[in-house]
């Protein structure tokens, strides 16, 4: 493997007691509730948890991300391995971008829809090109007010749903929704957009960890005890991935934990002792006996 993509994202875990470090913060499901904010980093190619940590609920999304990136690169970067970091607009920060650039890595980060960016895109001189996959894109080479150099911005536009369009629109831009990305890759504009669209994988990995193995739900009083529990749970997440590598086929590798549990654990069977042997008898019409045979071989 000569290149990997690492998705960094955060997620909120609600608490109902008086756990140390819990605070009110961004919490869309339970407004005003105490919570923790968990930071995750996943390798997209392997679906594996790389690193992360627990934070107080009032912590901003990007806090600590630069240090997290330095830790990742220090542990896995080699001379031939190219690392691409993929993050949403909460991580659009000059310090994070400079950190990634200084480490010799690549990035694709979504950019907030600032008025200065939108105004440039609505300029009549800007031309959008339609790529092979049908996406309309263009790019800008510019810098923000606090930056000391220009960077590459890729812009994608999508026609708004008909019900959302104004019937008498004077500006063409009003009928489009725009998405902005900053990147130091050399990918064509459309490929940059397609690469970012895969960021949803990290969100799915987080959901799987939270809902299938209850990450963040064994809440003790001590903040550092909860941090230790979080890391142990994510270790079990990776161990399960290793198990799938060894004993499941390629078609089932991306299978979620709850599906695996339904197919191989929540299963009627009999344990029979015969002479000095313990025998597990599966139903006669069970469709996946080869998995058990491989595990027990």
ChimeraX commands (.cxc) that place a marker at each C-alpha (Angstrom):
marker #1 position 0.00,0.00,0.00 radius 0.5
marker #1 position 1.60,3.27,-1.14 radius 0.5
marker #1 position -1.14,5.68,-0.08 radius 0.5
marker #1 position -3.85,5.86,2.56 radius 0.5
marker #1 position -6.71,8.22,3.32 radius 0.5
marker #1 position -7.36,9.22,6.92 radius 0.5
marker #1 position -10.72,10.71,7.81 radius 0.5
marker #1 position -10.90,12.82,10.97 radius 0.5
marker #1 position -14.25,13.59,12.54 radius 0.5
marker #1 position -15.89,14.17,15.91 radius 0.5
marker #1 position -19.07,12.98,17.57 radius 0.5
marker #1 position -21.09,13.89,20.66 radius 0.5
marker #1 position -21.87,11.40,23.45 radius 0.5
marker #1 position -24.61,12.39,25.90 radius 0.5
marker #1 position -24.24,11.83,29.63 radius 0.5
marker #1 position -27.00,11.69,32.22 radius 0.5
marker #1 position -24.99,11.92,35.43 radius 0.5
marker #1 position -22.22,14.18,36.77 radius 0.5
marker #1 position -19.22,12.75,34.94 radius 0.5
marker #1 position -15.99,14.65,35.25 radius 0.5
marker #1 position -15.30,16.88,32.23 radius 0.5
marker #1 position -18.84,16.71,30.82 radius 0.5
marker #1 position -20.13,20.11,29.69 radius 0.5
marker #1 position -22.86,21.73,27.63 radius 0.5
marker #1 position -21.83,22.21,24.02 radius 0.5
marker #1 position -22.92,21.51,20.46 radius 0.5
marker #1 position -25.49,18.77,20.93 radius 0.5
marker #1 position -28.10,18.60,18.15 radius 0.5
marker #1 position -30.03,15.62,19.58 radius 0.5
marker #1 position -30.32,16.81,23.18 radius 0.5
marker #1 position -29.98,20.58,23.29 radius 0.5
marker #1 position -28.44,21.84,26.52 radius 0.5
marker #1 position -27.57,18.37,27.77 radius 0.5
marker #1 position -24.16,17.58,29.27 radius 0.5
marker #1 position -21.94,15.65,26.89 radius 0.5
marker #1 position -18.48,14.52,25.84 radius 0.5
marker #1 position -17.01,15.27,22.42 radius 0.5
marker #1 position -15.07,12.34,20.93 radius 0.5
marker #1 position -12.37,12.82,18.28 radius 0.5
marker #1 position -11.84,9.95,15.81 radius 0.5
marker #1 position -9.32,9.20,13.05 radius 0.5
marker #1 position -10.00,6.27,10.69 radius 0.5
marker #1 position -8.05,4.74,7.83 radius 0.5
marker #1 position -10.60,4.58,5.02 radius 0.5
marker #1 position -8.96,1.74,3.10 radius 0.5
marker #1 position -8.89,-0.58,6.13 radius 0.5
marker #1 position -11.90,0.84,7.96 radius 0.5
marker #1 position -9.58,0.81,11.00 radius 0.5
marker #1 position -9.47,3.17,13.96 radius 0.5
marker #1 position -6.11,4.96,13.99 radius 0.5
marker #1 position -6.30,7.15,17.07 radius 0.5
marker #1 position -8.54,9.57,18.91 radius 0.5
marker #1 position -9.41,10.92,22.31 radius 0.5
marker #1 position -12.19,12.09,24.56 radius 0.5
marker #1 position -12.85,15.81,25.07 radius 0.5
marker #1 position -15.13,18.00,27.13 radius 0.5
marker #1 position -18.51,18.66,25.54 radius 0.5
marker #1 position -17.86,22.37,25.00 radius 0.5
marker #1 position -14.71,21.75,22.93 radius 0.5
marker #1 position -14.70,23.13,19.39 radius 0.5
marker #1 position -14.47,20.52,16.61 radius 0.5
marker #1 position -10.92,21.31,15.47 radius 0.5
marker #1 position -9.33,21.68,18.93 radius 0.5
marker #1 position -6.42,19.28,19.23 radius 0.5
marker #1 position -6.63,18.17,15.59 radius 0.5
marker #1 position -3.18,19.54,14.66 radius 0.5
marker #1 position -1.55,17.55,17.49 radius 0.5
marker #1 position -3.57,14.47,16.48 radius 0.5
marker #1 position -2.25,14.76,12.90 radius 0.5
marker #1 position 1.34,15.08,14.14 radius 0.5
marker #1 position 0.88,11.92,16.24 radius 0.5
marker #1 position -0.52,9.98,13.26 radius 0.5
marker #1 position 2.27,11.01,10.89 radius 0.5
marker #1 position 4.98,10.30,13.50 radius 0.5
marker #1 position 3.70,6.74,13.94 radius 0.5
marker #1 position 2.82,5.62,10.41 radius 0.5
marker #1 position 4.58,7.91,7.92 radius 0.5
marker #1 position 7.32,6.29,5.85 radius 0.5
marker #1 position 9.34,7.53,2.91 radius 0.5
marker #1 position 7.06,5.96,0.30 radius 0.5
marker #1 position 3.66,6.24,2.01 radius 0.5
marker #1 position 1.47,9.15,0.94 radius 0.5
marker #1 position -1.14,10.25,3.49 radius 0.5
marker #1 position -4.28,12.16,2.52 radius 0.5
marker #1 position -6.28,13.79,5.33 radius 0.5
marker #1 position -9.99,14.31,4.65 radius 0.5
marker #1 position -12.06,16.55,6.96 radius 0.5
marker #1 position -15.24,18.59,7.02 radius 0.5
marker #1 position -15.58,22.36,7.39 radius 0.5
marker #1 position -15.16,22.22,11.18 radius 0.5
marker #1 position -11.46,21.55,10.53 radius 0.5
marker #1 position -10.98,24.39,8.04 radius 0.5
marker #1 position -8.26,26.12,10.01 radius 0.5
marker #1 position -5.00,27.71,8.92 radius 0.5
marker #1 position -3.06,25.99,11.72 radius 0.5
marker #1 position -4.30,22.53,10.68 radius 0.5
marker #1 position -3.56,23.17,7.01 radius 0.5
marker #1 position -0.05,24.43,7.76 radius 0.5
marker #1 position 0.60,21.40,9.99 radius 0.5
marker #1 position -0.36,18.97,7.22 radius 0.5
marker #1 position 1.73,20.84,4.65 radius 0.5
marker #1 position 4.77,20.96,6.94 radius 0.5
marker #1 position 4.56,17.16,7.38 radius 0.5
marker #1 position 4.57,16.57,3.62 radius 0.5
marker #1 position 1.03,15.19,3.48 radius 0.5
marker #1 position -2.04,15.92,1.36 radius 0.5
marker #1 position -5.46,17.18,2.40 radius 0.5
marker #1 position -9.00,17.74,1.16 radius 0.5
marker #1 position -11.01,19.92,3.54 radius 0.5
marker #1 position -14.48,21.32,3.05 radius 0.5
marker #1 position -14.67,25.10,3.35 radius 0.5
marker #1 position -17.40,27.13,4.96 radius 0.5
marker #1 position -19.49,29.15,2.52 radius 0.5
marker #1 position -17.94,32.53,3.21 radius 0.5
marker #1 position -19.51,35.54,1.39 radius 0.5
marker #1 position -16.10,36.43,-0.09 radius 0.5
marker #1 position -15.91,33.02,-1.78 radius 0.5
marker #1 position -19.51,33.10,-3.02 radius 0.5
marker #1 position -19.07,36.58,-4.50 radius 0.5
marker #1 position -16.09,35.41,-6.55 radius 0.5
marker #1 position -17.93,32.38,-7.87 radius 0.5
marker #1 position -20.87,34.50,-9.01 radius 0.5
marker #1 position -18.54,36.57,-11.18 radius 0.5
marker #1 position -19.50,36.18,-14.84 radius 0.5
marker #1 position -15.88,35.40,-15.79 radius 0.5
marker #1 position -15.88,32.13,-13.80 radius 0.5
marker #1 position -16.51,29.08,-15.97 radius 0.5
marker #1 position -17.69,25.73,-14.65 radius 0.5
marker #1 position -16.65,22.55,-16.47 radius 0.5
marker #1 position -18.68,19.34,-16.55 radius 0.5
marker #1 position -16.53,16.29,-15.72 radius 0.5
marker #1 position -16.80,12.66,-16.75 radius 0.5
marker #1 position -19.06,11.92,-13.77 radius 0.5
marker #1 position -21.39,14.83,-14.58 radius 0.5
marker #1 position -20.31,17.21,-11.81 radius 0.5
marker #1 position -19.88,20.91,-12.56 radius 0.5
marker #1 position -16.66,22.22,-11.04 radius 0.5
marker #1 position -14.12,25.02,-11.21 radius 0.5
marker #1 position -11.13,26.12,-9.17 radius 0.5
marker #1 position -9.66,29.28,-7.67 radius 0.5
marker #1 position -6.15,30.09,-6.53 radius 0.5
marker #1 position -6.50,32.53,-3.66 radius 0.5
marker #1 position -5.78,33.17,0.01 radius 0.5
marker #1 position -7.84,34.11,3.03 radius 0.5
marker #1 position -7.19,37.42,4.79 radius 0.5
marker #1 position -5.00,35.84,7.49 radius 0.5
marker #1 position -3.02,33.56,5.15 radius 0.5
marker #1 position 0.47,34.27,3.88 radius 0.5
marker #1 position 0.09,32.39,0.59 radius 0.5
marker #1 position -2.43,31.29,-2.02 radius 0.5
marker #1 position -4.02,27.86,-1.91 radius 0.5
marker #1 position -6.13,25.85,-4.32 radius 0.5
marker #1 position -9.90,26.01,-3.85 radius 0.5
marker #1 position -12.16,23.64,-5.77 radius 0.5
marker #1 position -15.82,24.61,-6.20 radius 0.5
marker #1 position -18.69,22.30,-7.10 radius 0.5
marker #1 position -22.18,23.48,-7.93 radius 0.5
marker #1 position -25.46,21.55,-7.91 radius 0.5
marker #1 position -28.78,22.72,-9.26 radius 0.5
marker #1 position -31.19,23.33,-6.41 radius 0.5
marker #1 position -34.45,21.34,-6.30 radius 0.5
marker #1 position -37.09,22.95,-8.46 radius 0.5
marker #1 position -39.25,23.88,-5.48 radius 0.5
marker #1 position -36.36,25.85,-3.98 radius 0.5
marker #1 position -35.58,27.88,-7.08 radius 0.5
marker #1 position -36.94,31.35,-7.43 radius 0.5
marker #1 position -39.26,31.63,-10.39 radius 0.5
marker #1 position -37.90,34.98,-11.48 radius 0.5
marker #1 position -34.18,34.70,-10.81 radius 0.5
marker #1 position -32.06,37.60,-12.06 radius 0.5
marker #1 position -28.73,35.92,-11.24 radius 0.5
marker #1 position -27.77,32.50,-12.48 radius 0.5
marker #1 position -26.09,31.78,-9.16 radius 0.5
marker #1 position -29.35,31.84,-7.26 radius 0.5
marker #1 position -30.48,28.53,-8.74 radius 0.5
marker #1 position -27.31,26.69,-7.69 radius 0.5
marker #1 position -25.98,25.40,-4.40 radius 0.5
marker #1 position -22.19,25.72,-4.05 radius 0.5
marker #1 position -19.67,23.54,-2.21 radius 0.5
marker #1 position -16.10,24.68,-1.53 radius 0.5
marker #1 position -13.00,22.59,-0.84 radius 0.5
marker #1 position -9.38,23.50,-0.18 radius 0.5
marker #1 position -6.71,21.01,-1.23 radius 0.5
marker #1 position -3.03,20.64,-2.05 radius 0.5
marker #1 position -3.56,17.55,-4.21 radius 0.5
marker #1 position -3.06,17.57,-7.96 radius 0.5
marker #1 position -6.29,15.69,-8.62 radius 0.5
marker #1 position -8.67,17.08,-11.27 radius 0.5
marker #1 position -11.44,19.19,-9.76 radius 0.5
marker #1 position -14.12,16.54,-10.14 radius 0.5
marker #1 position -11.88,13.90,-8.53 radius 0.5
marker #1 position -11.37,16.20,-5.54 radius 0.5
marker #1 position -15.14,16.40,-5.06 radius 0.5
marker #1 position -15.55,12.63,-5.46 radius 0.5
marker #1 position -12.75,12.04,-2.94 radius 0.5
marker #1 position -14.44,14.27,-0.37 radius 0.5
marker #1 position -17.82,12.62,-0.90 radius 0.5
marker #1 position -16.31,9.43,0.52 radius 0.5
marker #1 position -15.84,11.22,3.85 radius 0.5
marker #1 position -19.23,9.80,4.79 radius 0.5
marker #1 position -17.41,6.50,5.39 radius 0.5
marker #1 position -15.86,7.94,8.56 radius 0.5
marker #1 position -19.31,8.94,9.80 radius 0.5
marker #1 position -20.51,5.38,9.22 radius 0.5
marker #1 position -17.54,3.96,11.14 radius 0.5
marker #1 position -18.34,6.26,14.07 radius 0.5
marker #1 position -22.00,5.22,14.03 radius 0.5
marker #1 position -20.97,1.58,14.01 radius 0.5
marker #1 position -18.67,2.11,16.99 radius 0.5
marker #1 position -21.28,4.10,18.94 radius 0.5
marker #1 position -24.34,1.96,18.28 radius 0.5
marker #1 position -22.92,-1.53,17.69 radius 0.5
marker #1 position -20.30,-1.72,20.46 radius 0.5
marker #1 position -21.66,1.13,22.63 radius 0.5
marker #1 position -18.59,3.37,22.50 radius 0.5
marker #1 position -19.09,6.22,24.94 radius 0.5
marker #1 position -21.90,4.54,26.86 radius 0.5
marker #1 position -19.89,3.00,29.70 radius 0.5
marker #1 position -19.59,6.27,31.59 radius 0.5
marker #1 position -17.67,6.34,34.85 radius 0.5
marker #1 position -17.23,9.33,37.12 radius 0.5
marker #1 position -13.56,9.97,36.28 radius 0.5
marker #1 position -12.75,11.67,32.96 radius 0.5
marker #1 position -9.56,9.64,32.50 radius 0.5
marker #1 position -11.33,6.40,33.35 radius 0.5
marker #1 position -13.83,7.16,30.60 radius 0.5
marker #1 position -10.93,7.92,28.24 radius 0.5
marker #1 position -9.44,4.51,29.05 radius 0.5
marker #1 position -12.77,2.78,28.43 radius 0.5
marker #1 position -13.09,4.61,25.11 radius 0.5
marker #1 position -9.66,3.40,23.95 radius 0.5
marker #1 position -10.37,-0.19,25.06 radius 0.5
marker #1 position -13.64,-0.19,23.13 radius 0.5
marker #1 position -11.94,1.09,19.99 radius 0.5
marker #1 position -9.27,-1.59,20.45 radius 0.5
marker #1 position -12.05,-4.19,20.43 radius 0.5
marker #1 position -13.38,-2.53,17.25 radius 0.5
marker #1 position -9.99,-3.06,15.56 radius 0.5
marker #1 position -9.69,-6.63,16.86 radius 0.5
marker #1 position -13.01,-7.40,15.25 radius 0.5
marker #1 position -11.65,-6.00,11.96 radius 0.5
marker #1 position -8.63,-8.31,12.24 radius 0.5
marker #1 position -10.97,-11.23,12.83 radius 0.5
marker #1 position -12.87,-10.37,9.65 radius 0.5
marker #1 position -9.58,-10.14,7.73 radius 0.5
marker #1 position -8.66,-13.66,8.79 radius 0.5
marker #1 position -11.97,-15.52,8.66 radius 0.5
marker #1 position -14.43,-13.72,6.38 radius 0.5
marker #1 position -14.43,-13.32,2.62 radius 0.5
marker #1 position -13.86,-10.02,0.86 radius 0.5
marker #1 position -17.58,-9.66,0.17 radius 0.5
marker #1 position -18.32,-9.64,3.90 radius 0.5
marker #1 position -15.43,-7.52,5.14 radius 0.5
marker #1 position -17.43,-4.27,5.10 radius 0.5
marker #1 position -20.23,-5.96,6.98 radius 0.5
marker #1 position -21.23,-4.02,10.10 radius 0.5
marker #1 position -20.92,-5.49,13.57 radius 0.5
marker #1 position -24.67,-5.71,14.16 radius 0.5
marker #1 position -25.11,-7.70,10.91 radius 0.5
marker #1 position -22.26,-10.01,11.87 radius 0.5
marker #1 position -23.83,-10.53,15.29 radius 0.5
marker #1 position -27.18,-11.34,13.70 radius 0.5
marker #1 position -25.68,-13.87,11.26 radius 0.5
marker #1 position -23.12,-15.61,13.48 radius 0.5
marker #1 position -23.87,-14.93,17.17 radius 0.5
marker #1 position -27.66,-14.68,17.55 radius 0.5
marker #1 position -27.98,-18.26,16.33 radius 0.5
marker #1 position -29.80,-21.28,17.73 radius 0.5
marker #1 position -27.35,-24.13,18.30 radius 0.5
marker #1 position -26.63,-27.02,20.60 radius 0.5
marker #1 position -23.47,-27.79,22.57 radius 0.5
marker #1 position -23.08,-31.56,22.97 radius 0.5
marker #1 position -20.44,-33.40,24.97 radius 0.5
marker #1 position -19.44,-36.68,23.40 radius 0.5
marker #1 position -16.64,-38.70,24.98 radius 0.5
marker #1 position -13.82,-36.18,25.39 radius 0.5
marker #1 position -15.11,-33.81,22.70 radius 0.5
marker #1 position -17.36,-30.77,22.80 radius 0.5
marker #1 position -19.45,-30.49,19.65 radius 0.5
marker #1 position -21.41,-27.46,18.47 radius 0.5
marker #1 position -24.35,-28.47,16.29 radius 0.5
marker #1 position -25.69,-25.88,13.86 radius 0.5
marker #1 position -29.14,-25.91,12.25 radius 0.5
marker #1 position -29.26,-28.18,9.20 radius 0.5
marker #1 position -30.16,-25.32,6.84 radius 0.5
marker #1 position -27.80,-22.72,8.30 radius 0.5
marker #1 position -26.31,-20.91,5.24 radius 0.5
marker #1 position -22.86,-19.95,6.64 radius 0.5
marker #1 position -21.28,-23.08,8.16 radius 0.5
marker #1 position -17.95,-22.49,6.37 radius 0.5
marker #1 position -17.21,-19.48,8.62 radius 0.5
marker #1 position -17.42,-21.64,11.76 radius 0.5
marker #1 position -15.39,-24.39,10.09 radius 0.5
marker #1 position -12.64,-21.92,9.21 radius 0.5
marker #1 position -12.60,-20.38,12.72 radius 0.5
marker #1 position -12.37,-23.78,14.42 radius 0.5
marker #1 position -9.90,-25.33,12.00 radius 0.5
marker link #1:1,2 radius 0.2
marker link #1:2,3 radius 0.2
marker link #1:3,4 radius 0.2
marker link #1:4,5 radius 0.2
marker link #1:5,6 radius 0.2
marker link #1:6,7 radius 0.2
marker link #1:7,8 radius 0.2
marker link #1:8,9 radius 0.2
marker link #1:9,10 radius 0.2
marker link #1:10,11 radius 0.2
marker link #1:11,12 radius 0.2
marker link #1:12,13 radius 0.2
marker link #1:13,14 radius 0.2
marker link #1:14,15 radius 0.2
marker link #1:15,16 radius 0.2
marker link #1:16,17 radius 0.2
marker link #1:17,18 radius 0.2
marker link #1:18,19 radius 0.2
marker link #1:19,20 radius 0.2
marker link #1:20,21 radius 0.2
marker link #1:21,22 radius 0.2
marker link #1:22,23 radius 0.2
marker link #1:23,24 radius 0.2
marker link #1:24,25 radius 0.2
marker link #1:25,26 radius 0.2
marker link #1:26,27 radius 0.2
marker link #1:27,28 radius 0.2
marker link #1:28,29 radius 0.2
marker link #1:29,30 radius 0.2
marker link #1:30,31 radius 0.2
marker link #1:31,32 radius 0.2
marker link #1:32,33 radius 0.2
marker link #1:33,34 radius 0.2
marker link #1:34,35 radius 0.2
marker link #1:35,36 radius 0.2
marker link #1:36,37 radius 0.2
marker link #1:37,38 radius 0.2
marker link #1:38,39 radius 0.2
marker link #1:39,40 radius 0.2
marker link #1:40,41 radius 0.2
marker link #1:41,42 radius 0.2
marker link #1:42,43 radius 0.2
marker link #1:43,44 radius 0.2
marker link #1:44,45 radius 0.2
marker link #1:45,46 radius 0.2
marker link #1:46,47 radius 0.2
marker link #1:47,48 radius 0.2
marker link #1:48,49 radius 0.2
marker link #1:49,50 radius 0.2
marker link #1:50,51 radius 0.2
marker link #1:51,52 radius 0.2
marker link #1:52,53 radius 0.2
marker link #1:53,54 radius 0.2
marker link #1:54,55 radius 0.2
marker link #1:55,56 radius 0.2
marker link #1:56,57 radius 0.2
marker link #1:57,58 radius 0.2
marker link #1:58,59 radius 0.2
marker link #1:59,60 radius 0.2
marker link #1:60,61 radius 0.2
marker link #1:61,62 radius 0.2
marker link #1:62,63 radius 0.2
marker link #1:63,64 radius 0.2
marker link #1:64,65 radius 0.2
marker link #1:65,66 radius 0.2
marker link #1:66,67 radius 0.2
marker link #1:67,68 radius 0.2
marker link #1:68,69 radius 0.2
marker link #1:69,70 radius 0.2
marker link #1:70,71 radius 0.2
marker link #1:71,72 radius 0.2
marker link #1:72,73 radius 0.2
marker link #1:73,74 radius 0.2
marker link #1:74,75 radius 0.2
marker link #1:75,76 radius 0.2
marker link #1:76,77 radius 0.2
marker link #1:77,78 radius 0.2
marker link #1:78,79 radius 0.2
marker link #1:79,80 radius 0.2
marker link #1:80,81 radius 0.2
marker link #1:81,82 radius 0.2
marker link #1:82,83 radius 0.2
marker link #1:83,84 radius 0.2
marker link #1:84,85 radius 0.2
marker link #1:85,86 radius 0.2
marker link #1:86,87 radius 0.2
marker link #1:87,88 radius 0.2
marker link #1:88,89 radius 0.2
marker link #1:89,90 radius 0.2
marker link #1:90,91 radius 0.2
marker link #1:91,92 radius 0.2
marker link #1:92,93 radius 0.2
marker link #1:93,94 radius 0.2
marker link #1:94,95 radius 0.2
marker link #1:95,96 radius 0.2
marker link #1:96,97 radius 0.2
marker link #1:97,98 radius 0.2
marker link #1:98,99 radius 0.2
marker link #1:99,100 radius 0.2
marker link #1:100,101 radius 0.2
marker link #1:101,102 radius 0.2
marker link #1:102,103 radius 0.2
marker link #1:103,104 radius 0.2
marker link #1:104,105 radius 0.2
marker link #1:105,106 radius 0.2
marker link #1:106,107 radius 0.2
marker link #1:107,108 radius 0.2
marker link #1:108,109 radius 0.2
marker link #1:109,110 radius 0.2
marker link #1:110,111 radius 0.2
marker link #1:111,112 radius 0.2
marker link #1:112,113 radius 0.2
marker link #1:113,114 radius 0.2
marker link #1:114,115 radius 0.2
marker link #1:115,116 radius 0.2
marker link #1:116,117 radius 0.2
marker link #1:117,118 radius 0.2
marker link #1:118,119 radius 0.2
marker link #1:119,120 radius 0.2
marker link #1:120,121 radius 0.2
marker link #1:121,122 radius 0.2
marker link #1:122,123 radius 0.2
marker link #1:123,124 radius 0.2
marker link #1:124,125 radius 0.2
marker link #1:125,126 radius 0.2
marker link #1:126,127 radius 0.2
marker link #1:127,128 radius 0.2
marker link #1:128,129 radius 0.2
marker link #1:129,130 radius 0.2
marker link #1:130,131 radius 0.2
marker link #1:131,132 radius 0.2
marker link #1:132,133 radius 0.2
marker link #1:133,134 radius 0.2
marker link #1:134,135 radius 0.2
marker link #1:135,136 radius 0.2
marker link #1:136,137 radius 0.2
marker link #1:137,138 radius 0.2
marker link #1:138,139 radius 0.2
marker link #1:139,140 radius 0.2
marker link #1:140,141 radius 0.2
marker link #1:141,142 radius 0.2
marker link #1:142,143 radius 0.2
marker link #1:143,144 radius 0.2
marker link #1:144,145 radius 0.2
marker link #1:145,146 radius 0.2
marker link #1:146,147 radius 0.2
marker link #1:147,148 radius 0.2
marker link #1:148,149 radius 0.2
marker link #1:149,150 radius 0.2
marker link #1:150,151 radius 0.2
marker link #1:151,152 radius 0.2
marker link #1:152,153 radius 0.2
marker link #1:153,154 radius 0.2
marker link #1:154,155 radius 0.2
marker link #1:155,156 radius 0.2
marker link #1:156,157 radius 0.2
marker link #1:157,158 radius 0.2
marker link #1:158,159 radius 0.2
marker link #1:159,160 radius 0.2
marker link #1:160,161 radius 0.2
marker link #1:161,162 radius 0.2
marker link #1:162,163 radius 0.2
marker link #1:163,164 radius 0.2
marker link #1:164,165 radius 0.2
marker link #1:165,166 radius 0.2
marker link #1:166,167 radius 0.2
marker link #1:167,168 radius 0.2
marker link #1:168,169 radius 0.2
marker link #1:169,170 radius 0.2
marker link #1:170,171 radius 0.2
marker link #1:171,172 radius 0.2
marker link #1:172,173 radius 0.2
marker link #1:173,174 radius 0.2
marker link #1:174,175 radius 0.2
marker link #1:175,176 radius 0.2
marker link #1:176,177 radius 0.2
marker link #1:177,178 radius 0.2
marker link #1:178,179 radius 0.2
marker link #1:179,180 radius 0.2
marker link #1:180,181 radius 0.2
marker link #1:181,182 radius 0.2
marker link #1:182,183 radius 0.2
marker link #1:183,184 radius 0.2
marker link #1:184,185 radius 0.2
marker link #1:185,186 radius 0.2
marker link #1:186,187 radius 0.2
marker link #1:187,188 radius 0.2
marker link #1:188,189 radius 0.2
marker link #1:189,190 radius 0.2
marker link #1:190,191 radius 0.2
marker link #1:191,192 radius 0.2
marker link #1:192,193 radius 0.2
marker link #1:193,194 radius 0.2
marker link #1:194,195 radius 0.2
marker link #1:195,196 radius 0.2
marker link #1:196,197 radius 0.2
marker link #1:197,198 radius 0.2
marker link #1:198,199 radius 0.2
marker link #1:199,200 radius 0.2
marker link #1:200,201 radius 0.2
marker link #1:201,202 radius 0.2
marker link #1:202,203 radius 0.2
marker link #1:203,204 radius 0.2
marker link #1:204,205 radius 0.2
marker link #1:205,206 radius 0.2
marker link #1:206,207 radius 0.2
marker link #1:207,208 radius 0.2
marker link #1:208,209 radius 0.2
marker link #1:209,210 radius 0.2
marker link #1:210,211 radius 0.2
marker link #1:211,212 radius 0.2
marker link #1:212,213 radius 0.2
marker link #1:213,214 radius 0.2
marker link #1:214,215 radius 0.2
marker link #1:215,216 radius 0.2
marker link #1:216,217 radius 0.2
marker link #1:217,218 radius 0.2
marker link #1:218,219 radius 0.2
marker link #1:219,220 radius 0.2
marker link #1:220,221 radius 0.2
marker link #1:221,222 radius 0.2
marker link #1:222,223 radius 0.2
marker link #1:223,224 radius 0.2
marker link #1:224,225 radius 0.2
marker link #1:225,226 radius 0.2
marker link #1:226,227 radius 0.2
marker link #1:227,228 radius 0.2
marker link #1:228,229 radius 0.2
marker link #1:229,230 radius 0.2
marker link #1:230,231 radius 0.2
marker link #1:231,232 radius 0.2
marker link #1:232,233 radius 0.2
marker link #1:233,234 radius 0.2
marker link #1:234,235 radius 0.2
marker link #1:235,236 radius 0.2
marker link #1:236,237 radius 0.2
marker link #1:237,238 radius 0.2
marker link #1:238,239 radius 0.2
marker link #1:239,240 radius 0.2
marker link #1:240,241 radius 0.2
marker link #1:241,242 radius 0.2
marker link #1:242,243 radius 0.2
marker link #1:243,244 radius 0.2
marker link #1:244,245 radius 0.2
marker link #1:245,246 radius 0.2
marker link #1:246,247 radius 0.2
marker link #1:247,248 radius 0.2
marker link #1:248,249 radius 0.2
marker link #1:249,250 radius 0.2
marker link #1:250,251 radius 0.2
marker link #1:251,252 radius 0.2
marker link #1:252,253 radius 0.2
marker link #1:253,254 radius 0.2
marker link #1:254,255 radius 0.2
marker link #1:255,256 radius 0.2
marker link #1:256,257 radius 0.2
marker link #1:257,258 radius 0.2
marker link #1:258,259 radius 0.2
marker link #1:259,260 radius 0.2
marker link #1:260,261 radius 0.2
marker link #1:261,262 radius 0.2
marker link #1:262,263 radius 0.2
marker link #1:263,264 radius 0.2
marker link #1:264,265 radius 0.2
marker link #1:265,266 radius 0.2
marker link #1:266,267 radius 0.2
marker link #1:267,268 radius 0.2
marker link #1:268,269 radius 0.2
marker link #1:269,270 radius 0.2
marker link #1:270,271 radius 0.2
marker link #1:271,272 radius 0.2
marker link #1:272,273 radius 0.2
marker link #1:273,274 radius 0.2
marker link #1:274,275 radius 0.2
marker link #1:275,276 radius 0.2
marker link #1:276,277 radius 0.2
marker link #1:277,278 radius 0.2
marker link #1:278,279 radius 0.2
marker link #1:279,280 radius 0.2
marker link #1:280,281 radius 0.2
marker link #1:281,282 radius 0.2
marker link #1:282,283 radius 0.2
marker link #1:283,284 radius 0.2
marker link #1:284,285 radius 0.2
marker link #1:285,286 radius 0.2
marker link #1:286,287 radius 0.2
marker link #1:287,288 radius 0.2
marker link #1:288,289 radius 0.2
marker link #1:289,290 radius 0.2
marker link #1:290,291 radius 0.2
marker link #1:291,292 radius 0.2
marker link #1:292,293 radius 0.2
marker link #1:293,294 radius 0.2
marker link #1:294,295 radius 0.2
marker link #1:295,296 radius 0.2
marker link #1:296,297 radius 0.2
view
